[in-house]
Amino acid sequence: MRAVITRELKGPAGLELAELPAPETGACQVRIAVDAAGVNFADALMLEGRYQERPALPFVPGLEVAGRIDKVGVGVKGLECGEHVLALVDHGGFAEQAIARADDVVSLPEGFDPIIAAGFAIAYGTAFGALVWRAGLAKGEVLLVHGAAGGVGSTAVECGKAMGATVIATARGSDRLAIATAHGADHVIDSDAPDLVEQIRALTNGAGVDVVFDPVGGALFAASLRAIAWEGRIVVIGFASGTIPQIPANILLVKNAAALGFYWGSYRKRDPERLRAGFRRLFEWHEAGRIHPQVSEVLPLARTAEAIERLRRRQAAGKLVIDVRH
């Protein structure tokens, strides 16, 4: 099979396209003939040795795939060869075949485009879990989404609207703000605006926002603390800015606010049924037209390193997907 492999931790520059033996299934695993694979910021971190999980070298990166099951291992129940699925993998997604635990495989609704499905799991799963499980976002609350033109941020805008929230979105530049608006944001603010906090307060009549969805960190996290409402919740998703903020606990105390960490991937092993229930809800929202998954760009397998590098440099708007078939 063709696959993109890294033999040393040099970031995307260390990737090469290679011919590798097809992987074999173990107990409670399936093999998937991959149609497409989603690109995530976590891929860049993994290739630099900075992700929470560090596979042994050499390895094939790629954390989410969509395709067709072509082999079922011993002990697998409820999944069959030929079934169209999306799946989460520890690594190995940027290849023509990938191995996934049966618990990490979700059957797709009939007719679900594999290109869309490949970029669906992590982005929508993260947005849904952060807002529903951690923040407890309620109808009528005000949600602030940072990085709202990115793959995860734009899905958080959509999920917030699906839950009945008023959504304020931040992004850098007019083109990215237009993307956030297209995904349903009620208000948009340039994240580089010097009066960012004042604009947020003006939009909330001085009360502040109830929930913050923050995959960026850095200066935007500090601004969020100043713009949070009494009993507000900030959900920490990641640090795309490259700066991990230090949280002044006195502000949390005075505002009765909460800073909540959220690593969606940990639910795969700790509570897989909650993940599956979340996907069922998301598929219902999709069927009802309440969310509109989109892919901003599709690249071939040979350009995987380019796709990851663009995401690492925050040069990509929306979701990038690798079309493994072509």
LUMRO-206066 format. One line per field, with one value per residue (C-alpha): residue number from 0; residue in three letters; x, y, z. Coordinates in Angstrom, 2 decimals, padded with zeros to 5 digits, always signed. Example, Ala and Ser with C-alpha at 12.3 -4.5 7.8 and 13.67 -1.06 7.14 Angstrom:
num <- (0,1)
residuo <- (ALA,SER)
c1 <- (+012.30,+013.67)
c2 <- (-004.50,-001.06)
c3 <- (+007.80,+007.14)
//
This chain:
num <- (0,1,2,3,4,5,6,7,8,9,10,11,12,13,14,15,16,17,18,19,20,21,22,23,24,25,26,27,28,29,30,31,32,33,34,35,36,37,38,39,40,41,42,43,44,45,46,47,48,49,50,51,52,53,54,55,56,57,58,59,60,61,62,63,64,65,66,67,68,69,70,71,72,73,74,75,76,77,78,79,80,81,82,83,84,85,86,87,88,89,90,91,92,93,94,95,96,97,98,99,100,101,102,103,104,105,106,107,108,109,110,111,112,113,114,115,116,117,118,119,120,121,122,123,124,125,126,127,128,129,130,131,132,133,134,135,136,137,138,139,140,141,142,143,144,145,146,147,148,149,150,151,152,153,154,155,156,157,158,159,160,161,162,163,164,165,166,167,168,169,170,171,172,173,174,175,176,177,178,179,180,181,182,183,184,185,186,187,188,189,190,191,192,193,194,195,196,197,198,199,200,201,202,203,204,205,206,207,208,209,210,211,212,213,214,215,216,217,218,219,220,221,222,223,224,225,226,227,228,229,230,231,232,233,234,235,236,237,238,239,240,241,242,243,244,245,246,247,248,249,250,251,252,253,254,255,256,257,258,259,260,261,262,263,264,265,266,267,268,269,270,271,272,273,274,275,276,277,278,279,280,281,282,283,284,285,286,287,288,289,290,291,292,293,294,295,296,297,298,299,300,301,302,303,304,305,306,307,308,309,310,311,312,313,314,315,316,317,318,319,320,321,322,323,324,325)
residuo <- (MET,ARG,ALA,VAL,ILE,THR,ARG,GLU,LEU,LYS,GLY,PRO,ALA,GLY,LEU,GLU,LEU,ALA,GLU,LEU,PRO,ALA,PRO,GLU,THR,GLY,ALA,CYS,GLN,VAL,ARG,ILE,ALA,VAL,ASP,ALA,ALA,GLY,VAL,ASN,PHE,ALA,ASP,ALA,LEU,MET,LEU,GLU,GLY,ARG,TYR,GLN,GLU,ARG,PRO,ALA,LEU,PRO,PHE,VAL,PRO,GLY,LEU,GLU,VAL,ALA,GLY,ARG,ILE,ASP,LYS,VAL,GLY,VAL,GLY,VAL,LYS,GLY,LEU,GLU,CYS,GLY,GLU,HIS,VAL,LEU,ALA,LEU,VAL,ASP,HIS,GLY,GLY,PHE,ALA,GLU,GLN,ALA,ILE,ALA,ARG,ALA,ASP,ASP,VAL,VAL,SER,LEU,PRO,GLU,GLY,PHE,ASP,PRO,ILE,ILE,ALA,ALA,GLY,PHE,ALA,ILE,ALA,TYR,GLY,THR,ALA,PHE,GLY,ALA,LEU,VAL,TRP,ARG,ALA,GLY,LEU,ALA,LYS,GLY,GLU,VAL,LEU,LEU,VAL,HIS,GLY,ALA,ALA,GLY,GLY,VAL,GLY,SER,THR,ALA,VAL,GLU,CYS,GLY,LYS,ALA,MET,GLY,ALA,THR,VAL,ILE,ALA,THR,ALA,ARG,GLY,SER,ASP,ARG,LEU,ALA,ILE,ALA,THR,ALA,HIS,GLY,ALA,ASP,HIS,VAL,ILE,ASP,SER,ASP,ALA,PRO,ASP,LEU,VAL,GLU,GLN,ILE,ARG,ALA,LEU,THR,ASN,GLY,ALA,GLY,VAL,ASP,VAL,VAL,PHE,ASP,PRO,VAL,GLY,GLY,ALA,LEU,PHE,ALA,ALA,SER,LEU,ARG,ALA,ILE,ALA,TRP,GLU,GLY,ARG,ILE,VAL,VAL,ILE,GLY,PHE,ALA,SER,GLY,THR,ILE,PRO,GLN,ILE,PRO,ALA,ASN,ILE,LEU,LEU,VAL,LYS,ASN,ALA,ALA,ALA,LEU,GLY,PHE,TYR,TRP,GLY,SER,TYR,ARG,LYS,ARG,ASP,PRO,GLU,ARG,LEU,ARG,ALA,GLY,PHE,ARG,ARG,LEU,PHE,GLU,TRP,HIS,GLU,ALA,GLY,ARG,ILE,HIS,PRO,GLN,VAL,SER,GLU,VAL,LEU,PRO,LEU,ALA,ARG,THR,ALA,GLU,ALA,ILE,GLU,ARG,LEU,ARG,ARG,ARG,GLN,ALA,ALA,GLY,LYS,LEU,VAL,ILE,ASP,VAL,ARG,HIS)
c1 <- (+000.00,+000.99,+001.48,+003.07,+005.66,+008.02,+011.26,+012.40,+010.67,+011.39,+007.84,+006.09,+009.49,+010.32,+007.43,+007.95,+005.62,+006.48,+005.27,+004.60,+003.14,-000.61,-001.34,-003.03,-005.90,-005.56,-008.31,-011.20,-009.83,-010.93,-008.97,-010.30,-009.67,-009.19,-010.96,-009.93,-008.18,-008.66,-005.76,-005.53,-003.29,-002.50,-000.73,+001.77,+002.34,+002.83,+005.43,+007.36,+007.05,+004.84,+001.52,-000.02,+000.61,+003.96,+004.06,+007.36,+009.35,+008.90,+005.15,+002.42,+000.57,-003.15,-005.82,-009.17,-010.24,-013.30,-013.62,-014.87,-014.15,-012.23,-011.25,-012.72,-010.61,-011.53,-013.98,-015.51,-019.28,-021.69,-019.32,-019.09,-016.89,-018.08,-019.58,-018.86,-017.48,-015.50,-012.86,-010.44,-006.92,-003.91,-001.90,-001.76,-004.51,-002.47,-002.34,-004.41,-005.26,-005.55,-006.22,-008.79,-010.18,-013.78,-014.80,-013.37,-015.40,-018.73,-021.07,-021.97,-025.49,-026.26,-024.85,-022.55,-019.68,-016.36,-014.50,-016.88,-016.81,-013.00,-013.04,-016.10,-015.07,-012.49,-013.78,-017.46,-016.75,-014.54,-017.02,-019.95,-018.14,-016.71,-020.02,-022.36,-020.33,-017.95,-019.49,-023.15,-024.04,-027.72,-030.19,-030.12,-026.55,-023.79,-020.92,-017.55,-015.59,-011.94,-010.27,-013.74,-012.56,-010.57,-011.78,-012.65,-013.68,-016.15,-017.81,-018.11,-019.97,-022.39,-022.89,-023.46,-026.18,-027.71,-027.95,-029.72,-026.85,-025.93,-022.46,-019.69,-016.80,-013.22,-010.83,-007.97,-008.85,-011.98,-011.76,-011.72,-014.47,-016.59,-016.08,-017.27,-020.34,-021.07,-021.07,-023.73,-021.96,-024.25,-021.37,-017.75,-014.71,-011.17,-009.01,-006.25,-008.52,-006.94,-010.38,-011.42,-012.64,-014.56,-016.32,-017.32,-018.67,-020.61,-022.27,-023.36,-024.51,-021.56,-022.47,-019.81,-020.04,-021.31,-019.05,-015.72,-014.49,-010.72,-008.45,-005.94,-004.71,-002.15,-003.44,-006.95,-007.26,-006.29,-008.89,-011.49,-010.89,-011.62,-014.74,-016.23,-019.55,-020.27,-020.37,-018.92,-016.98,-013.86,-013.18,-009.49,-009.23,-005.64,-002.90,-002.71,-001.03,+001.93,+001.55,+000.11,-001.57,-001.01,-004.40,-004.73,-006.94,-008.04,-010.09,-011.83,-012.59,-014.00,-016.21,-017.20,-015.86,-014.42,-011.57,-012.25,-009.73,-011.01,-009.05,-011.65,-009.38,-009.29,-012.97,-012.09,-010.74,-012.47,-016.03,-016.42,-020.19,-020.46,-018.56,-020.88,-023.95,-022.47,-022.05,-025.64,-026.77,-024.53,-025.83,-029.36,-028.38,-026.88,-030.00,-032.13,-029.91,-028.76,-025.06,-023.40,-020.04,-017.75,-014.22,-012.27,-009.65,-008.86,-005.26,-003.75,-001.73,+001.55,+000.83,+000.13,+003.24,+002.14,-001.32,+000.02,+002.55,-000.15,-002.27,+000.71,+001.32,-002.39,-002.52,-005.52,-009.12,-011.58,-010.96,-008.24,-008.74,-006.40,-008.04,-006.19,-007.86,-006.20)
c2 <- (+000.00,+003.64,+005.54,+008.70,+007.82,+009.67,+008.10,+010.99,+013.86,+016.71,+018.00,+017.77,+018.08,+014.57,+012.92,+010.75,+008.82,+005.12,+001.63,-000.37,-003.80,-003.77,-003.92,-006.98,-006.95,-008.09,-009.13,-006.66,-004.66,-003.96,-002.95,-000.07,+000.62,+004.36,+006.76,+009.94,+011.12,+014.32,+016.66,+018.00,+020.31,+017.31,+015.72,+018.59,+018.24,+014.47,+014.93,+017.23,+014.90,+017.42,+015.57,+013.82,+010.46,+009.60,+006.57,+004.77,+005.67,+005.10,+005.67,+006.74,+009.80,+010.52,+010.34,+010.10,+008.22,+007.35,+004.35,+000.80,-002.13,-004.78,-007.14,-007.94,-009.32,-011.95,-010.76,-007.92,-007.65,-005.35,-004.44,-006.17,-006.15,-003.66,-001.32,+002.40,+003.92,+006.69,+005.74,+007.22,+005.80,+006.37,+006.91,+005.34,+007.31,+008.71,+005.39,+003.29,+000.89,+001.54,-000.51,+000.68,-000.71,-001.77,+000.59,+003.50,+002.77,+004.43,+003.34,+006.16,+007.09,+005.99,+008.34,+010.24,+011.60,+010.01,+013.29,+015.03,+012.06,+012.09,+015.59,+015.10,+013.03,+015.09,+018.57,+017.96,+015.49,+018.06,+020.90,+018.78,+017.31,+020.63,+022.46,+019.68,+017.57,+020.13,+023.59,+022.57,+025.31,+026.19,+027.67,+031.45,+031.70,+033.63,+031.59,+033.07,+030.98,+031.75,+030.55,+030.43,+030.04,+026.89,+023.32,+022.96,+026.58,+026.67,+023.48,+025.00,+027.93,+025.51,+023.38,+026.48,+027.65,+024.17,+024.35,+027.72,+029.99,+033.45,+033.06,+035.66,+034.52,+035.78,+035.19,+037.02,+039.19,+039.84,+036.66,+034.46,+036.47,+035.85,+032.10,+032.35,+034.28,+031.64,+028.98,+030.90,+033.30,+036.09,+038.54,+038.51,+040.38,+040.48,+038.68,+041.26,+044.17,+046.21,+046.74,+043.07,+042.88,+046.13,+044.91,+041.67,+043.54,+045.90,+042.96,+041.53,+044.81,+044.64,+041.23,+039.20,+035.80,+032.65,+030.14,+030.46,+027.82,+028.36,+026.29,+029.16,+030.11,+032.88,+036.45,+035.35,+033.33,+036.40,+038.44,+035.75,+036.01,+039.72,+039.16,+036.22,+036.60,+035.74,+031.90,+031.72,+028.74,+028.72,+025.41,+024.94,+022.99,+023.63,+026.16,+026.96,+030.25,+028.30,+029.89,+027.98,+030.53,+030.69,+031.08,+033.70,+031.88,+035.11,+036.06,+032.68,+033.24,+036.76,+035.84,+032.37,+031.27,+027.93,+026.97,+023.49,+021.33,+019.19,+016.44,+014.72,+011.82,+010.51,+009.53,+006.87,+004.59,+005.97,+006.33,+005.12,+004.80,+008.50,+009.20,+006.98,+008.64,+012.01,+010.95,+009.73,+013.16,+014.90,+012.73,+013.72,+017.40,+016.86,+015.10,+017.97,+020.59,+022.09,+021.58,+021.79,+020.00,+021.40,+020.76,+023.81,+021.93,+018.39,+017.35,+014.07,+011.75,+013.00,+016.51,+015.48,+017.26,+020.49,+020.23,+019.68,+022.51,+024.94,+023.98,+024.32,+027.85,+028.73,+029.37,+027.13,+028.22,+025.43,+021.70,+020.07,+016.49,+014.09,+012.15,+008.84,+007.39,+009.77)
c3 <- (+000.00,-000.41,+002.84,+004.20,+006.82,+009.15,+010.34,+012.56,+014.36,+011.96,+011.60,+008.21,+006.50,+007.71,+005.84,+002.77,+000.49,+000.59,-000.29,+002.87,+003.62,+004.23,+007.98,+009.48,+011.96,+015.54,+017.94,+018.11,+015.18,+011.62,+008.54,+006.49,+002.82,+003.25,+000.93,+002.73,+005.89,+007.87,+008.66,+012.22,+014.21,+016.38,+013.39,+013.38,+017.13,+016.82,+014.08,+016.44,+019.44,+021.26,+021.28,+024.30,+022.62,+021.01,+018.72,+018.24,+015.14,+012.29,+012.02,+009.64,+010.99,+010.53,+013.22,+011.40,+008.28,+006.25,+003.99,+003.69,+006.02,+004.06,+006.89,+010.31,+013.15,+015.74,+018.38,+016.37,+016.63,+014.79,+011.93,+008.56,+005.49,+002.91,+005.49,+005.02,+008.21,+009.80,+012.32,+014.82,+014.91,+017.16,+013.95,+010.49,+008.76,+005.86,+004.03,+001.65,+004.47,+008.20,+011.32,+013.86,+017.10,+016.63,+019.45,+017.43,+014.30,+013.55,+010.76,+008.40,+007.33,+003.78,+001.18,+003.54,+001.40,+002.53,+001.95,+004.37,+006.76,+006.92,+008.35,+010.53,+013.53,+015.39,+014.52,+015.24,+018.04,+019.78,+019.37,+020.55,+023.55,+024.69,+024.51,+025.69,+028.13,+029.61,+029.26,+029.54,+027.03,+027.41,+024.97,+025.13,+026.45,+024.68,+023.24,+022.24,+019.72,+018.99,+015.80,+014.29,+010.69,+011.44,+011.18,+014.87,+015.47,+012.58,+013.82,+017.30,+015.74,+014.06,+017.16,+019.29,+016.92,+016.85,+020.65,+020.58,+021.66,+020.42,+018.89,+018.84,+016.65,+016.44,+013.55,+011.89,+008.86,+006.84,+004.76,+007.84,+009.50,+006.39,+006.88,+010.49,+009.34,+006.69,+009.42,+011.35,+013.72,+014.92,+015.45,+014.28,+015.63,+014.28,+016.84,+016.32,+017.24,+020.05,+021.62,+021.39,+024.99,+024.72,+021.55,+023.27,+026.28,+024.01,+022.25,+025.62,+027.18,+029.54,+030.99,+029.20,+027.55,+029.24,+027.48,+025.65,+023.19,+022.96,+020.68,+020.40,+023.88,+024.33,+024.32,+023.38,+026.57,+028.60,+026.73,+027.43,+031.17,+030.99,+028.86,+030.78,+032.56,+036.19,+036.41,+032.89,+031.58,+029.41,+027.68,+026.85,+023.58,+022.51,+021.93,+018.22,+019.10,+020.46,+023.90,+026.85,+029.13,+032.87,+034.56,+037.32,+039.80,+041.46,+038.37,+038.43,+042.12,+041.75,+038.79,+040.04,+036.66,+035.58,+033.25,+031.90,+030.07,+027.22,+025.44,+023.28,+022.35,+025.93,+025.68,+023.10,+025.83,+028.92,+027.62,+024.00,+024.28,+025.07,+021.84,+019.84,+021.36,+020.46,+016.84,+016.71,+017.87,+015.35,+012.51,+013.56,+013.45,+010.00,+008.73,+010.08,+008.41,+011.72,+010.92,+007.51,+007.40,+004.73,+003.54,+002.43,+000.42,-000.72,-001.45,-002.69,-000.47,-001.96,-000.62,+002.98,+004.32,+002.64,+004.17,+007.69,+007.34,+006.24,+009.21,+011.55,+010.26,+010.57,+006.82,+006.18,+006.58,+007.28,+007.15,+005.03,+003.86,+002.08,-000.77,-000.54,-003.63,-006.09)
//
